[in-house]
């Protein structure tokens, strides 16, 4: 099976490399990732300048390609130009930190997998729900087990899987839940500062203030120490609202 690995943490991220080392034992693995961190960049693509690609080596052996663009750029250019053969599966991750609730809209990790789905390739986004004290061993093992099942059954066309894995020991994982996307709200603040020349600049900060986490949601699953697998699609249409909007009669009069 041919697998393309990518991420939004950058080609030198620990989670990406750990997954690469695990997968290459059983699969034909290619790596194409941003040259630097591109977290929270969403599904941006680069149109106003050319993309630069470099070969990256680790321990004097070829590892993969870096791209000075976005996660979605990496998937596009890998599939369309870099790889000699089309990948049969795209995995984005393992991400440092969760991608839950409304964060999915901003996530470069999820967007890379979304791009794969748009291109008609089964795709998974994988995140370890911690920003520190990373241990990717169990997460990598779980991804390997997922691949074996996906290889047999496949993923529904037009659907990607957003996987979040609690950052706890395997013995504390309570199971796996198929979940729906929760909702998160951030209390955001722009901190104003001045540079040495007196010019103002702003840093965006914030923290989760409120969460909608009903039973069966990705957030609730992680809180309960379950692995969360959320099927996502890139059709953002609110189908339920169409009938209500028809009643408003937006036609020309």
C-alpha contacts under 8 A as a table, 3 or more apart, distances in Angstrom:
res1	aa1	res2	aa2	distance
1	X	27	X	5.52
1	X	28	X	6.07
1	X	87	X	7.99
1	X	88	X	6.43
1	X	89	X	7.83
2	X	27	X	6.39
2	X	28	X	4.85
2	X	29	X	6.01
2	X	30	X	7.77
2	X	86	X	7.72
2	X	87	X	4.96
2	X	88	X	5.28
2	X	89	X	6.61
3	X	27	X	7.05
3	X	28	X	6.16
3	X	29	X	4.87
3	X	30	X	6.25
3	X	87	X	5.36
3	X	88	X	5.99
3	X	89	X	4.92
3	X	90	X	5.70
3	X	91	X	7.28
4	X	29	X	5.94
4	X	30	X	4.88
4	X	31	X	5.79
4	X	32	X	7.27
4	X	87	X	5.94
4	X	89	X	6.41
4	X	90	X	4.79
4	X	91	X	6.30
5	X	16	X	7.44
5	X	20	X	7.45
5	X	29	X	7.11
5	X	30	X	6.09
5	X	31	X	4.77
5	X	32	X	6.38
5	X	33	X	7.57
5	X	90	X	6.03
5	X	91	X	5.06
5	X	92	X	5.87
5	X	93	X	7.31
6	X	11	X	7.77
6	X	16	X	7.25
6	X	31	X	6.03
6	X	32	X	5.41
6	X	33	X	4.76
6	X	34	X	7.94
6	X	71	X	7.14
6	X	74	X	7.27
6	X	75	X	7.36
6	X	90	X	7.70
6	X	91	X	6.41
6	X	92	X	4.76
6	X	93	X	6.30
6	X	112	X	7.31
7	X	10	X	6.42
7	X	11	X	7.52
7	X	16	X	7.00
7	X	33	X	5.80
7	X	34	X	7.31
7	X	71	X	6.22
7	X	92	X	4.72
7	X	93	X	4.86
7	X	94	X	7.27
7	X	95	X	6.86
7	X	108	X	7.33
7	X	109	X	5.39
7	X	112	X	6.98
8	X	33	X	7.20
8	X	34	X	6.58
8	X	37	X	5.88
8	X	38	X	4.91
8	X	39	X	5.31
8	X	70	X	7.50
8	X	71	X	5.59
8	X	92	X	7.87
8	X	93	X	7.61
8	X	95	X	7.44
8	X	108	X	5.25
8	X	109	X	5.23
8	X	112	X	7.90
9	X	12	X	7.84
9	X	13	X	5.79
9	X	34	X	7.52
9	X	36	X	6.96
9	X	37	X	4.38
9	X	38	X	5.97
9	X	39	X	6.13
9	X	95	X	6.81
9	X	96	X	7.36
10	X	13	X	5.55
10	X	33	X	5.89
10	X	34	X	4.78
10	X	35	X	5.39
10	X	36	X	4.58
10	X	37	X	4.51
10	X	38	X	6.84
11	X	16	X	7.16
11	X	32	X	7.44
11	X	33	X	4.99
11	X	34	X	5.75
11	X	35	X	5.61
11	X	36	X	6.92
11	X	66	X	6.26
12	X	16	X	7.54
12	X	17	X	7.29
12	X	35	X	7.78
12	X	36	X	7.98
13	X	16	X	5.59
13	X	17	X	6.56
14	X	17	X	5.25
14	X	18	X	6.08
15	X	18	X	5.24
15	X	19	X	6.23
15	X	93	X	6.53
15	X	94	X	4.66
15	X	95	X	6.24
15	X	96	X	6.92
15	X	136	X	6.41
16	X	19	X	5.34
16	X	20	X	6.17
16	X	93	X	5.69
16	X	94	X	5.48
16	X	95	X	7.57
17	X	20	X	4.92
17	X	21	X	6.19
18	X	21	X	5.23
18	X	22	X	6.39
18	X	136	X	6.81
18	X	137	X	7.74
18	X	140	X	7.30
19	X	22	X	5.14
19	X	23	X	6.06
19	X	93	X	7.90
19	X	94	X	6.83
19	X	136	X	7.84
19	X	140	X	5.46
20	X	23	X	5.25
20	X	24	X	5.95
20	X	29	X	7.12
20	X	31	X	7.93
21	X	24	X	5.66
21	X	25	X	7.14
22	X	25	X	6.01
22	X	26	X	7.99
22	X	140	X	6.74
22	X	141	X	7.79
22	X	144	X	8.00
23	X	26	X	5.74
23	X	27	X	5.79
23	X	28	X	7.95
23	X	29	X	6.94
23	X	144	X	6.98
24	X	27	X	5.09
24	X	28	X	6.04
24	X	29	X	5.65
30	X	63	X	7.97
30	X	64	X	6.35
31	X	63	X	6.90
31	X	64	X	4.56
31	X	65	X	6.19
32	X	64	X	5.80
32	X	65	X	4.75
32	X	66	X	5.72
32	X	67	X	7.19
32	X	74	X	5.84
32	X	75	X	7.25
32	X	78	X	6.47
33	X	65	X	6.63
33	X	66	X	5.17
33	X	67	X	6.15
33	X	71	X	6.58
33	X	74	X	5.72
34	X	37	X	6.72
34	X	38	X	7.02
34	X	66	X	5.37
34	X	67	X	4.83
34	X	68	X	5.82
34	X	69	X	5.93
34	X	70	X	6.12
34	X	71	X	6.20
34	X	74	X	6.68
35	X	66	X	4.82
35	X	67	X	5.36
35	X	68	X	5.43
35	X	69	X	7.60
36	X	68	X	7.37
38	X	41	X	5.88
38	X	70	X	6.38
38	X	71	X	7.20
38	X	108	X	6.69
39	X	42	X	7.91
39	X	107	X	6.54
39	X	108	X	5.58
39	X	109	X	7.54
40	X	106	X	4.76
40	X	107	X	4.70
40	X	108	X	5.48
41	X	44	X	6.38
41	X	70	X	7.39
41	X	106	X	6.06
41	X	107	X	6.38
41	X	108	X	5.30
42	X	105	X	6.45
42	X	106	X	4.39
42	X	107	X	4.97
42	X	108	X	4.68
42	X	110	X	7.91
42	X	111	X	5.84
43	X	70	X	7.92
43	X	71	X	7.66
43	X	72	X	6.06
43	X	106	X	7.81
43	X	107	X	7.88
43	X	108	X	6.46
43	X	111	X	5.04
43	X	112	X	7.37
43	X	115	X	7.97
44	X	70	X	6.53
44	X	72	X	6.77
44	X	73	X	7.97
45	X	69	X	7.48
45	X	70	X	6.16
45	X	72	X	6.11
45	X	73	X	5.55
46	X	49	X	6.76
46	X	50	X	7.81
46	X	51	X	7.64
46	X	69	X	6.51
46	X	70	X	7.24
46	X	73	X	6.77
47	X	50	X	7.59
51	X	67	X	6.71
51	X	68	X	6.05
51	X	69	X	6.47
52	X	67	X	5.80
52	X	68	X	5.61
52	X	69	X	7.97
53	X	65	X	6.46
53	X	66	X	5.60
53	X	67	X	4.72
53	X	68	X	6.79
54	X	65	X	5.50
54	X	66	X	5.25
54	X	67	X	6.71
55	X	62	X	7.30
55	X	63	X	7.65
55	X	64	X	5.95
55	X	65	X	4.67
55	X	66	X	6.47
56	X	62	X	6.15
56	X	63	X	5.57
56	X	64	X	5.34
56	X	65	X	5.66
56	X	66	X	6.67
57	X	60	X	5.64
57	X	61	X	5.16
57	X	62	X	4.38
57	X	63	X	4.96
57	X	64	X	7.09
58	X	61	X	5.36
58	X	62	X	6.45
58	X	63	X	5.95
67	X	70	X	7.72
67	X	73	X	7.82
67	X	74	X	6.29
69	X	73	X	5.85
69	X	74	X	6.98
70	X	73	X	4.98
70	X	74	X	6.36
70	X	108	X	7.66
71	X	74	X	5.08
71	X	75	X	6.59
71	X	108	X	5.90
71	X	109	X	7.07
71	X	111	X	7.03
71	X	112	X	5.10
72	X	75	X	5.28
72	X	76	X	6.23
72	X	108	X	7.60
72	X	111	X	6.27
72	X	112	X	4.72
72	X	115	X	5.84
73	X	76	X	5.12
73	X	77	X	6.03
74	X	77	X	5.44
74	X	78	X	5.89
74	X	112	X	7.76
75	X	78	X	5.21
75	X	79	X	6.10
75	X	112	X	6.38
75	X	115	X	6.68
75	X	116	X	6.56
76	X	79	X	5.48
76	X	80	X	5.94
76	X	115	X	7.30
76	X	116	X	7.89
77	X	80	X	5.08
77	X	81	X	5.28
77	X	82	X	6.31
78	X	81	X	5.60
78	X	82	X	4.63
78	X	83	X	5.59
79	X	82	X	6.52
79	X	83	X	5.92
79	X	86	X	6.05
79	X	87	X	7.25
80	X	83	X	7.33
81	X	84	X	7.79
83	X	86	X	6.67
87	X	90	X	6.87
87	X	121	X	7.38
88	X	121	X	6.31
88	X	122	X	6.92
89	X	121	X	6.06
89	X	122	X	5.15
89	X	123	X	5.75
90	X	113	X	6.70
90	X	116	X	6.42
90	X	121	X	6.92
90	X	122	X	6.37
90	X	123	X	4.60
90	X	124	X	6.32
91	X	113	X	6.72
91	X	123	X	5.79
91	X	124	X	4.86
91	X	125	X	5.89
91	X	126	X	7.29
92	X	95	X	7.61
92	X	109	X	5.67
92	X	110	X	7.16
92	X	112	X	6.26
92	X	113	X	5.89
92	X	123	X	7.80
92	X	124	X	6.19
92	X	125	X	4.67
92	X	126	X	6.14
93	X	109	X	6.55
93	X	125	X	6.12
93	X	126	X	5.04
93	X	127	X	6.25
94	X	125	X	7.74
94	X	126	X	5.13
94	X	127	X	5.19
94	X	128	X	6.60
94	X	136	X	7.77
94	X	139	X	7.77
94	X	140	X	7.84
95	X	98	X	7.41
95	X	109	X	6.88
95	X	126	X	6.18
95	X	127	X	4.32
95	X	128	X	5.98
96	X	127	X	6.34
96	X	128	X	5.82
96	X	129	X	7.05
96	X	130	X	6.32
96	X	131	X	5.55
96	X	132	X	7.99
96	X	134	X	7.79
97	X	127	X	6.14
97	X	128	X	5.45
97	X	129	X	4.52
97	X	130	X	4.49
97	X	131	X	4.89
98	X	127	X	5.46
98	X	128	X	5.91
98	X	129	X	4.17
98	X	130	X	6.58
98	X	164	X	6.34
99	X	103	X	5.67
99	X	104	X	5.66
99	X	107	X	6.83
99	X	110	X	7.77
99	X	127	X	6.50
99	X	129	X	7.76
99	X	162	X	7.96
99	X	164	X	6.88
100	X	103	X	5.56
100	X	104	X	6.01
100	X	164	X	7.65
100	X	181	X	7.00
100	X	182	X	6.96
100	X	218	X	6.22
100	X	219	X	6.14
101	X	104	X	6.15
101	X	181	X	5.24
101	X	182	X	4.20
101	X	183	X	4.40
101	X	184	X	5.40
101	X	218	X	6.93
101	X	219	X	6.69
102	X	105	X	5.84
102	X	106	X	7.70
102	X	181	X	7.73
102	X	182	X	6.98
102	X	183	X	5.14
102	X	184	X	5.24
102	X	185	X	7.51
103	X	106	X	5.39
103	X	107	X	6.08
103	X	184	X	7.35
104	X	107	X	5.09
104	X	110	X	6.44
107	X	110	X	5.37
107	X	111	X	6.16
108	X	111	X	4.87
108	X	112	X	6.10
109	X	112	X	5.46
109	X	113	X	6.81
109	X	125	X	6.11
109	X	126	X	7.76
110	X	113	X	5.21
110	X	114	X	6.12
110	X	124	X	7.98
110	X	125	X	5.37
110	X	162	X	6.92
111	X	114	X	4.73
111	X	115	X	6.11
112	X	115	X	5.18
112	X	116	X	6.52
112	X	125	X	7.80
113	X	116	X	5.05
113	X	117	X	6.36
113	X	123	X	5.13
113	X	124	X	5.67
113	X	125	X	5.69
113	X	160	X	6.69
114	X	117	X	5.00
114	X	118	X	6.22
114	X	123	X	7.24
114	X	160	X	6.55
114	X	233	X	7.70
114	X	234	X	6.82
115	X	118	X	4.98
115	X	119	X	6.31
116	X	119	X	5.08
116	X	120	X	6.45
116	X	121	X	5.26
116	X	122	X	6.82
116	X	123	X	5.79
117	X	120	X	4.98
117	X	121	X	5.18
117	X	122	X	5.89
117	X	123	X	5.90
117	X	157	X	7.74
117	X	158	X	5.85
117	X	159	X	6.62
117	X	160	X	6.31
118	X	121	X	7.43
118	X	158	X	7.03
118	X	234	X	7.86
120	X	157	X	7.23
120	X	158	X	7.20
122	X	154	X	7.51
122	X	155	X	6.09
122	X	157	X	7.46
122	X	159	X	7.69
122	X	160	X	6.74
123	X	159	X	7.97
123	X	160	X	5.27
123	X	161	X	6.71
124	X	160	X	5.70
124	X	161	X	4.81
124	X	162	X	6.03
124	X	163	X	7.22
125	X	160	X	7.68
125	X	161	X	6.23
125	X	162	X	4.84
125	X	163	X	5.88
126	X	162	X	6.25
126	X	163	X	4.72
126	X	164	X	5.94
126	X	165	X	7.69
127	X	163	X	6.24
127	X	164	X	4.85
127	X	165	X	6.20
128	X	136	X	7.54
128	X	139	X	7.07
128	X	164	X	5.95
128	X	165	X	4.99
128	X	166	X	6.19
128	X	167	X	6.04
129	X	164	X	6.51
129	X	165	X	6.02
129	X	166	X	5.31
129	X	167	X	5.52
130	X	133	X	7.53
130	X	134	X	6.95
130	X	166	X	7.80
130	X	167	X	6.00
131	X	134	X	7.20
134	X	167	X	7.66
135	X	138	X	7.57
135	X	167	X	7.66
136	X	139	X	5.19
136	X	140	X	5.96
137	X	140	X	5.33
137	X	141	X	6.29
138	X	141	X	4.96
138	X	142	X	6.13
138	X	169	X	7.86
138	X	170	X	6.52
139	X	142	X	5.11
139	X	143	X	6.28
139	X	165	X	6.56
140	X	143	X	5.12
140	X	144	X	6.36
141	X	144	X	5.17
141	X	145	X	6.47
142	X	145	X	5.11
142	X	146	X	6.25
143	X	146	X	4.99
143	X	147	X	6.22
144	X	147	X	5.17
144	X	148	X	6.59
145	X	148	X	5.36
145	X	149	X	6.71
146	X	149	X	5.29
146	X	150	X	6.09
147	X	150	X	4.97
147	X	151	X	5.89
148	X	151	X	5.17
148	X	152	X	6.66
149	X	152	X	5.27
149	X	153	X	6.12
149	X	154	X	7.59
150	X	153	X	5.11
150	X	154	X	4.51
150	X	155	X	6.47
151	X	154	X	5.75
155	X	159	X	6.79
155	X	160	X	7.41
156	X	159	X	5.60
158	X	233	X	6.08
158	X	234	X	7.48
159	X	231	X	6.19
159	X	232	X	5.52
159	X	233	X	4.89
159	X	234	X	7.77
160	X	231	X	5.72
160	X	232	X	5.29
160	X	233	X	6.35
161	X	229	X	6.27
161	X	230	X	5.63
161	X	231	X	4.67
161	X	232	X	6.14
162	X	228	X	7.82
162	X	229	X	5.60
162	X	230	X	5.03
162	X	231	X	6.30
162	X	232	X	6.96
163	X	227	X	7.25
163	X	228	X	5.62
163	X	229	X	4.56
163	X	230	X	6.48
164	X	218	X	7.94
164	X	222	X	7.47
164	X	227	X	5.91
164	X	228	X	5.14
164	X	229	X	6.64
165	X	222	X	7.31
165	X	226	X	7.42
165	X	227	X	4.82
165	X	228	X	6.59
166	X	173	X	7.42
166	X	222	X	5.91
166	X	225	X	5.88
166	X	226	X	6.84
166	X	227	X	6.30
168	X	172	X	6.29
168	X	173	X	6.98
168	X	225	X	7.85
169	X	172	X	5.44
169	X	173	X	6.90
170	X	173	X	5.33
171	X	174	X	7.99
172	X	225	X	7.10
173	X	225	X	5.40
173	X	226	X	5.87
173	X	227	X	7.39
174	X	224	X	7.65
174	X	225	X	5.81
174	X	226	X	5.33
175	X	225	X	7.68
175	X	226	X	5.09
175	X	227	X	6.30
176	X	226	X	5.33
176	X	227	X	4.61
176	X	228	X	6.18
176	X	229	X	7.47
177	X	216	X	7.72
177	X	221	X	6.76
177	X	226	X	6.31
177	X	227	X	6.05
177	X	228	X	5.20
177	X	229	X	6.23
178	X	216	X	7.55
178	X	228	X	6.09
178	X	229	X	4.91
178	X	230	X	5.85
178	X	231	X	7.87
179	X	216	X	5.19
179	X	217	X	5.06
179	X	218	X	5.28
179	X	221	X	7.51
179	X	228	X	6.08
179	X	229	X	5.82
179	X	230	X	4.90
179	X	231	X	7.67
180	X	216	X	6.28
180	X	217	X	4.77
180	X	218	X	5.89
180	X	230	X	5.58
180	X	231	X	7.47
181	X	217	X	5.65
181	X	218	X	5.64
181	X	219	X	7.84
181	X	230	X	6.77
182	X	211	X	7.63
182	X	212	X	5.88
182	X	213	X	5.48
182	X	214	X	7.36
182	X	217	X	5.19
182	X	218	X	5.93
182	X	219	X	6.11
183	X	211	X	5.84
183	X	212	X	4.97
183	X	213	X	6.85
184	X	208	X	6.94
184	X	209	X	7.92
184	X	210	X	6.17
184	X	211	X	4.57
184	X	212	X	6.28
185	X	208	X	5.89
185	X	209	X	5.88
185	X	210	X	5.33
185	X	211	X	6.21
186	X	206	X	6.17
186	X	207	X	5.43
186	X	208	X	4.49
186	X	209	X	5.34
186	X	210	X	7.14
187	X	206	X	5.32
187	X	207	X	5.61
187	X	208	X	6.25
187	X	209	X	5.56
188	X	204	X	7.03
188	X	205	X	5.81
188	X	206	X	4.19
188	X	207	X	6.81
189	X	204	X	5.86
189	X	205	X	5.32
189	X	206	X	5.80
190	X	202	X	5.81
190	X	203	X	5.41
190	X	204	X	4.54
190	X	205	X	6.19
191	X	202	X	5.35
191	X	203	X	5.11
191	X	204	X	6.42
191	X	205	X	7.28
192	X	200	X	6.68
192	X	201	X	5.82
192	X	202	X	4.59
192	X	203	X	6.69
193	X	200	X	5.65
193	X	201	X	5.46
193	X	202	X	6.20
194	X	197	X	7.58
194	X	198	X	5.30
194	X	199	X	5.28
194	X	200	X	4.45
194	X	201	X	6.02
195	X	198	X	5.32
195	X	199	X	5.43
195	X	200	X	6.47
195	X	201	X	7.29
196	X	199	X	7.50
208	X	211	X	7.46
213	X	217	X	5.72
213	X	218	X	7.64
213	X	219	X	5.79
213	X	220	X	5.46
214	X	217	X	5.66
214	X	220	X	6.75
215	X	220	X	6.31
215	X	221	X	7.95
216	X	220	X	6.73
216	X	221	X	6.81
217	X	220	X	5.31
217	X	221	X	6.25
218	X	221	X	5.16
218	X	222	X	6.40
218	X	228	X	5.54
218	X	229	X	7.48
218	X	230	X	6.96
219	X	222	X	5.34
219	X	223	X	6.30
220	X	223	X	5.10
220	X	224	X	6.25
221	X	224	X	5.12
221	X	225	X	6.38
221	X	226	X	5.04
221	X	227	X	6.76
221	X	228	X	5.91
222	X	225	X	4.96
222	X	226	X	5.29
222	X	227	X	6.39
222	X	228	X	6.52
223	X	226	X	7.47
233	X	236	X	7.72
238	X	241	X	5.56
238	X	242	X	7.04
239	X	242	X	5.55
240	X	243	X	6.70
240	X	244	X	7.75
241	X	244	X	5.30
241	X	245	X	6.18
242	X	245	X	5.19
242	X	246	X	6.23
243	X	246	X	5.16
243	X	247	X	6.86
244	X	247	X	5.50
244	X	248	X	7.28
245	X	248	X	5.30
245	X	249	X	7.36
246	X	249	X	5.64
246	X	250	X	7.54
